């Protein structure tokens, strides 16, 4: 690793960390999303050519940006691909290289280009924290959802047995009853359903209110609590990572500088050894003559 290479990497890193460059990435991502949205309308052929040029420009910019990030990575290419978000961005950019015109994969290429807007998630740290928290919260939310399903099933069975004769459309079987209860828990005209059953069973309001209390107030708030707890933990982990990142970068830079110094020392030693060999060669030749 030469000094020129280190200086080049420093320049690339400066470009990558430039706020204007980061802002331009966000602008290009938004332009890419707008281009995809415009394709869903009927556009004149002249404008289609403009959109094709914009799409090509966006693709080339994304390719340039990912190459800059790979070159600016302190630990090299291997360290770049150790990051999950880096791999995600690399896959998105690679998929964007699928040609559109004159290809049998036109539809696939356009569908893949829709995912380019997801690069906003990897670019903005706050969105990364939210998405990571959502993914990690899914297993814990699954247990709450399972408990909610049990409550839905029990109340659906009771509702089908009690109210089937009142309105078979809403309570015909347990599956339809669970759909009706989902309508109730989302508060979509649920009072109409309750008043209809109260004409036959005046105390049926206990059925609906107890179900709403459990499903809407208890279990949904449990899900919110799980998500909030995971987001809080992810936010703390993100803060610790930001505190440790400068130390890792400094260590990587120090390692690169040490390697460069060792290489220069080796080059000087090799040059000194060659010089000594040349200076000793005339003495050896004179001794041979003697």
Order of alpha helices (4+ residues) and beta strands (2+ residues): alpha-alpha-alpha-alpha-alpha-alpha-alpha-alpha-alpha-alpha-alpha-alpha-alpha
